[in-house]
Amino acid sequence: MSAILCVGAMHLATLCPQSSKYAHASMQLIVKTVQLFRRNLSRPFTRDHCEALIGAALLISYISWSDLGFLDDDDGDDERALRLEQEQLFLMSPGIVRVWFQAMPIFIDEGSVFVQLTRRDPRTNIEKTLVSRGEDPTRFVEPFMRMWDDHQPQVQVQVGVGCTPATETAHTYGLTSYAWRLLRGLETDLLSCPNGTLPSDGVCSEEKKLVRLRDTVTKLTTTQSTSLDHQTVASQQSARSSFEYIIRRMSPLLCCAALLESTADSPTVKSCAEDIEQLFYGFPILCCGPFAELMMQKDSRALAFLFHFYRAARVLLVGGRCWWASARSCVMEKAILKELEIRRLDVVEWIDRTVNAFGCV
């Protein structure tokens, strides 16, 4: 209930920015919602409350998209305004992944409505639409990977007041690494099927697909170590492969943004509107493991990607329906660009060249 009330308060704060009472109420409800969510994660997952947990997890994603409190800067130091190590949109993702993996076997056995989540594949839908219109949905992958190889890693380590304690940082890295192992393990298992996906209806019934998914998820949650030693994972999954993993999944969105800016009324983008919204919404859940560490360290290459991601969100997620993303998209695009300019990195020039090369005015 706290999560529902919090989303409602945030929506009202967006509709009525002149009134501070809704923003104040939402901040109080955020704290209560997160506390209750984390407390319930320690309880055994049963059919009696796992639907409530996954529902709360999905609402928390909307809440995190709307929350920009981590950008507040009481001391007026502009260089410390972008505090990604306190960014709840990404820090809450490991918890959401954990809930999904532990709840899905129960959902499948009980025939829960949440099983429908397994049937949606917005990225593939967008890619197919782009290909049918003569577009290459992977065209942003190569320039981003070229940037990765050309630029030396530059990170910003927070010190002094407001920094995250080392023990808390290590714990966060451990959680995000565990979530990364689960996601990669699931994808690896599904790619072992013919044609790189779950068997088609002609080979296997829908029920058998769900049984395979259930068994795979159960195996992963029982065999994957929950150790918080993120160094082990870092040696197994390189930062570069994690970066490419994210780029490949977001490239279709960057393509759609380029199309919309080059053509004010793009039928391709219109036909994919719902899938575009869903893919943006779910993006932070993918940002586990090495990429999450790069982001929290403010690695310049991760920042360059986030700049483009939020820029695309500003272009594509317009109107009242996407109220939860509108403020964040504008604010984060400006804040990240400012951070890159403060560092005087040539990655800023690279951003401009890439934008122009792909027709994104």
C-alpha positions as CSV (number, residue, x, y, z in Angstrom):
1,M,0.0,0.0,0.0
2,S,2.9,2.4,0.8
3,A,4.2,1.9,-2.8
4,I,0.8,2.6,-4.3
5,L,0.4,5.8,-2.3
6,C,4.0,6.9,-3.1
7,V,3.4,6.5,-6.8
8,G,0.2,8.5,-6.5
9,A,1.9,11.2,-4.5
10,M,4.7,11.5,-7.1
11,H,2.2,11.7,-10.0
12,L,0.3,14.5,-8.2
13,A,3.6,16.3,-7.5
14,T,4.3,16.1,-11.3
15,L,0.8,17.4,-12.1
16,C,0.9,20.1,-9.4
17,P,4.5,21.3,-9.0
18,Q,3.4,24.5,-7.3
19,S,2.2,22.5,-4.3
20,S,4.9,21.2,-2.0
21,K,2.7,18.9,0.0
22,Y,2.7,16.1,-2.6
23,A,6.5,16.1,-3.0
24,H,6.8,16.1,0.8
25,A,4.4,13.2,1.2
26,S,6.2,11.2,-1.5
27,M,9.5,11.6,0.2
28,Q,8.1,10.2,3.4
29,L,6.5,7.3,1.6
30,I,9.7,6.5,-0.3
31,V,11.5,5.8,2.9
32,K,8.7,3.6,4.3
33,T,8.3,1.7,1.0
34,V,12.0,0.8,0.7
35,Q,12.2,-0.2,4.4
36,L,9.2,-2.5,4.1
37,F,10.4,-4.0,0.8
38,R,13.9,-4.8,2.2
39,R,12.4,-6.3,5.3
40,N,10.1,-8.6,3.3
41,L,13.0,-9.8,1.1
42,S,14.4,-11.6,4.2
43,R,11.2,-13.7,4.5
44,P,10.7,-17.0,2.7
45,F,8.9,-16.6,-0.7
46,T,5.5,-18.2,-0.6
47,R,2.4,-17.9,-2.9
48,D,0.7,-15.9,-0.2
49,H,2.9,-12.8,-0.5
50,C,5.2,-13.2,-3.6
51,E,2.7,-11.4,-5.9
52,A,2.6,-8.5,-3.5
53,L,6.4,-8.4,-3.5
54,I,6.8,-8.4,-7.3
55,G,4.0,-5.8,-7.6
56,A,5.8,-3.6,-5.0
57,A,9.1,-4.2,-6.9
58,L,7.5,-2.9,-10.2
59,L,6.1,0.1,-8.4
60,I,9.4,0.8,-6.8
61,S,10.9,1.1,-10.3
62,Y,8.4,3.8,-11.1
63,I,9.2,5.5,-7.8
64,S,13.0,5.3,-8.5
65,W,12.5,6.8,-12.0
66,S,10.7,9.8,-10.5
67,D,13.1,10.3,-7.5
68,L,15.9,12.8,-8.1
69,G,16.8,13.3,-4.4
70,F,20.3,11.9,-4.9
71,L,21.1,15.1,-7.0
72,D,20.4,17.5,-4.1
73,D,23.5,19.4,-3.2
74,D,23.3,21.3,0.0
75,D,26.9,22.6,0.0
76,G,26.6,24.1,-3.4
77,D,29.6,22.1,-4.8
78,D,28.6,21.6,-8.4
79,E,31.3,19.0,-9.0
80,R,29.6,16.7,-6.5
81,A,26.1,17.1,-7.7
82,L,26.0,13.9,-9.7
83,R,26.0,11.2,-7.0
84,L,25.5,8.1,-8.9
85,E,26.7,5.9,-6.0
86,Q,23.4,7.0,-4.3
87,E,21.2,6.5,-7.4
88,Q,18.4,4.3,-6.2
89,L,17.1,3.6,-9.7
90,F,20.1,1.4,-10.2
91,L,20.9,0.4,-6.6
92,M,17.4,-1.2,-6.2
93,S,17.7,-3.3,-9.4
94,P,19.5,-6.3,-7.7
95,G,16.6,-6.6,-5.3
96,I,14.1,-6.6,-8.1
97,V,16.1,-9.2,-10.0
98,R,16.2,-11.4,-6.9
99,V,12.4,-11.1,-6.3
100,W,11.8,-12.0,-10.0
101,F,14.0,-15.1,-9.8
102,Q,12.6,-16.4,-6.5
103,A,9.0,-15.6,-7.3
104,M,8.8,-16.9,-10.9
105,P,8.8,-20.6,-10.2
106,I,5.9,-20.0,-7.8
107,F,4.1,-17.9,-10.4
108,I,4.4,-20.7,-13.0
109,D,3.2,-23.4,-10.6
110,E,0.3,-21.3,-9.5
111,G,-0.7,-19.8,-12.9
112,S,-0.1,-16.2,-11.7
113,V,-1.0,-13.3,-13.9
114,F,2.7,-12.2,-13.6
115,V,3.6,-15.1,-15.9
116,Q,2.6,-12.8,-18.7
117,L,5.9,-10.9,-18.0
118,T,7.8,-13.8,-19.6
119,R,6.0,-13.4,-22.9
120,R,6.9,-9.8,-23.6
121,D,10.1,-9.0,-25.5
122,P,10.0,-5.3,-26.3
123,R,13.6,-5.2,-27.6
124,T,13.0,-7.9,-30.2
125,N,9.7,-6.3,-31.3
126,I,11.5,-2.9,-31.8
127,E,14.4,-4.6,-33.7
128,K,12.0,-6.4,-36.0
129,T,10.1,-3.2,-36.8
130,L,13.4,-1.3,-37.5
131,V,14.7,-4.1,-39.8
132,S,11.3,-4.2,-41.7
133,R,11.8,-0.4,-42.4
134,G,15.3,-0.8,-43.6
135,E,17.1,0.3,-40.4
136,D,19.9,-1.4,-38.6
137,P,19.0,-1.7,-34.9
138,T,22.6,-2.4,-34.0
139,R,24.2,0.6,-35.6
140,F,25.2,2.3,-32.3
141,V,27.1,-0.7,-31.0
142,E,30.3,-0.2,-33.1
143,P,30.8,3.5,-32.3
144,F,30.3,2.9,-28.6
145,M,32.7,0.0,-28.5
146,R,35.2,2.1,-30.5
147,M,34.9,4.7,-27.8
148,W,35.5,2.1,-25.1
149,D,38.7,0.9,-26.8
150,D,39.9,4.4,-27.6
151,H,39.4,6.1,-24.2
152,Q,41.3,5.3,-21.1
153,P,39.0,4.7,-18.1
154,Q,38.6,7.8,-16.0
155,V,36.6,7.6,-12.8
156,Q,35.8,9.9,-10.0
157,V,36.2,8.7,-6.4
158,Q,34.0,10.5,-3.8
159,V,35.8,11.6,-0.7
160,G,34.7,13.5,2.4
161,V,31.2,14.3,3.4
162,G,28.5,12.5,1.6
163,C,30.6,9.6,0.3
164,T,29.5,6.0,0.6
165,P,31.4,3.9,3.2
166,A,33.7,1.3,1.8
167,T,31.9,-1.6,3.5
168,E,28.5,-0.4,2.1
169,T,30.1,0.0,-1.4
170,A,31.5,-3.6,-1.3
171,H,28.1,-4.9,-0.2
172,T,26.4,-3.1,-3.1
173,Y,28.9,-4.5,-5.6
174,G,28.3,-8.0,-4.2
175,L,24.6,-7.7,-4.6
176,T,24.8,-6.3,-8.1
177,S,27.3,-9.0,-9.1
178,Y,25.0,-11.8,-7.9
179,A,22.1,-10.3,-9.9
180,W,24.4,-10.1,-12.9
181,R,25.2,-13.8,-12.6
182,L,21.5,-14.7,-12.5
183,L,20.7,-12.7,-15.6
184,R,23.6,-13.9,-17.6
185,G,23.0,-17.5,-16.5
186,L,19.4,-17.3,-17.6
187,E,20.3,-15.9,-21.0
188,T,23.1,-18.5,-21.5
189,D,20.6,-21.3,-20.8
190,L,17.9,-19.9,-23.1
191,L,20.4,-19.3,-25.9
192,S,21.3,-23.0,-25.7
193,C,17.8,-23.7,-27.2
194,P,17.4,-24.0,-31.0
195,N,17.4,-20.6,-32.7
196,G,18.7,-18.9,-29.6
197,T,15.4,-18.7,-27.8
198,L,12.8,-20.9,-26.1
199,P,11.4,-23.6,-28.4
200,S,8.7,-22.5,-30.8
201,D,5.1,-23.6,-30.6
202,G,5.7,-26.2,-33.3
203,V,8.3,-28.0,-31.2
204,C,7.1,-27.4,-27.6
205,S,3.9,-26.3,-26.0
206,E,3.5,-23.1,-24.1
207,E,3.3,-25.2,-20.9
208,K,6.6,-26.9,-21.6
209,K,8.3,-23.5,-22.2
210,L,7.2,-22.4,-18.8
211,V,8.4,-25.6,-17.2
212,R,11.8,-25.1,-18.8
213,L,11.9,-21.5,-17.6
214,R,10.9,-22.6,-14.1
215,D,13.5,-25.3,-13.9
216,T,16.2,-23.0,-15.2
217,V,15.4,-20.3,-12.7
218,T,15.3,-22.8,-9.9
219,K,18.7,-24.2,-10.9
220,L,20.3,-20.8,-11.0
221,T,19.0,-19.6,-7.6
222,T,20.1,-22.8,-6.0
223,T,23.5,-23.2,-7.6
224,Q,24.7,-19.6,-8.0
225,S,26.8,-18.5,-5.1
226,T,25.4,-15.6,-3.1
227,S,28.9,-14.6,-2.1
228,L,29.5,-10.9,-1.9
229,D,33.0,-11.2,-3.3
230,H,32.6,-9.1,-6.5
231,Q,36.2,-9.5,-7.4
232,T,35.5,-13.1,-8.5
233,V,32.8,-12.0,-10.9
234,A,34.9,-9.1,-12.2
235,S,37.5,-11.7,-13.4
236,Q,34.9,-13.8,-15.1
237,Q,32.9,-11.1,-16.8
238,S,35.0,-8.3,-18.1
239,A,33.8,-4.7,-17.9
240,R,34.1,-4.5,-21.7
241,S,31.7,-7.4,-22.2
242,S,29.3,-5.9,-19.7
243,F,29.4,-2.6,-21.5
244,E,28.7,-4.3,-24.9
245,Y,25.9,-6.3,-23.4
246,I,24.1,-3.0,-22.3
247,I,24.9,-1.2,-25.6
248,R,23.4,-4.0,-27.7
249,R,20.2,-4.0,-25.8
250,M,19.8,-0.2,-25.9
251,S,20.9,0.4,-29.5
252,P,17.4,0.0,-30.8
253,L,16.2,2.9,-28.6
254,L,19.0,5.1,-29.8
255,C,18.0,4.3,-33.4
256,C,14.4,5.2,-32.7
257,A,15.5,8.6,-31.2
258,A,17.6,9.3,-34.3
259,L,14.6,8.5,-36.5
260,L,12.3,10.8,-34.6
261,E,14.7,13.7,-34.6
262,S,15.4,13.4,-38.3
263,T,11.6,13.0,-39.1
264,A,9.2,14.8,-36.8
265,D,6.5,12.3,-37.5
266,S,8.0,8.8,-37.6
267,P,5.6,6.0,-38.2
268,T,8.2,3.5,-37.1
269,V,8.5,5.1,-33.7
270,K,4.7,5.4,-33.4
271,S,4.2,1.8,-34.1
272,C,6.7,0.8,-31.3
273,A,5.5,3.3,-28.7
274,E,4.5,0.8,-26.1
275,D,7.6,-1.4,-26.5
276,I,9.8,1.7,-26.4
277,E,8.3,2.7,-23.1
278,Q,8.6,-0.8,-21.6
279,L,12.3,-1.1,-22.7
280,F,13.2,2.2,-21.2
281,Y,11.4,1.3,-18.0
282,G,13.2,-2.0,-17.7
283,F,16.7,-0.7,-18.6
284,P,18.0,-0.2,-15.1
285,I,17.2,-3.9,-14.2
286,L,19.8,-4.9,-16.8
287,C,22.5,-2.7,-15.3
288,C,24.0,-5.2,-12.9
289,G,27.5,-6.4,-12.4
290,P,30.5,-4.7,-14.0
291,F,28.5,-2.0,-15.8
292,A,26.8,-1.0,-12.5
293,E,30.3,-0.7,-10.9
294,L,31.5,1.5,-13.8
295,M,28.4,3.7,-13.4
296,M,28.9,4.1,-9.6
297,Q,32.5,5.0,-10.2
298,K,31.5,7.5,-12.8
299,D,33.6,5.9,-15.4
300,S,33.7,8.4,-18.3
301,R,32.6,5.8,-20.9
302,A,29.6,4.7,-18.8
303,L,28.7,8.4,-18.4
304,A,28.9,8.9,-22.2
305,F,26.4,6.1,-22.7
306,L,24.1,7.3,-19.9
307,F,24.1,10.7,-21.6
308,H,22.8,9.2,-24.8
309,F,20.3,7.0,-23.0
310,Y,18.7,9.9,-21.1
311,R,18.8,12.0,-24.3
312,A,16.9,9.3,-26.1
313,A,14.4,9.1,-23.3
314,R,13.8,12.8,-23.4
315,V,13.1,12.6,-27.2
316,L,11.0,9.4,-27.1
317,L,9.1,9.5,-23.8
318,V,6.9,12.6,-24.2
319,G,3.4,13.3,-23.0
320,G,1.5,12.7,-19.8
321,R,1.7,8.9,-20.1
322,C,5.4,8.9,-19.3
323,W,5.3,11.4,-16.5
324,W,7.5,9.2,-14.4
325,A,10.5,9.6,-16.9
326,S,10.1,13.2,-18.2
327,A,11.8,15.1,-15.3
328,R,14.6,12.6,-14.9
329,S,15.4,12.5,-18.6
330,C,15.9,16.3,-18.9
331,V,17.7,16.7,-15.5
332,M,20.1,13.7,-16.0
333,E,21.0,14.6,-19.5
334,K,22.2,18.1,-18.4
335,A,23.8,16.8,-15.2
336,I,25.9,14.1,-17.0
337,L,27.0,16.5,-19.8
338,K,28.1,19.0,-17.1
339,E,30.1,16.3,-15.3
340,L,31.9,15.4,-18.6
341,E,32.6,19.0,-19.3
342,I,34.1,19.5,-15.9
343,R,36.5,16.7,-16.6
344,R,37.5,18.4,-19.9
345,L,37.3,15.0,-21.6
346,D,37.4,14.6,-25.4
347,V,34.5,12.2,-24.9
348,V,32.3,15.3,-25.0
349,E,33.5,15.9,-28.6
350,W,33.0,12.3,-29.3
351,I,29.3,12.6,-28.2
352,D,28.8,15.5,-30.6
353,R,30.5,13.6,-33.5
354,T,28.4,10.6,-32.9
355,V,25.2,12.5,-32.6
356,N,25.9,14.3,-35.9
357,A,27.0,11.1,-37.7
358,F,23.7,9.5,-36.9
359,G,21.5,12.4,-37.8
360,C,20.5,13.2,-34.2
361,V,20.7,17.0,-34.6
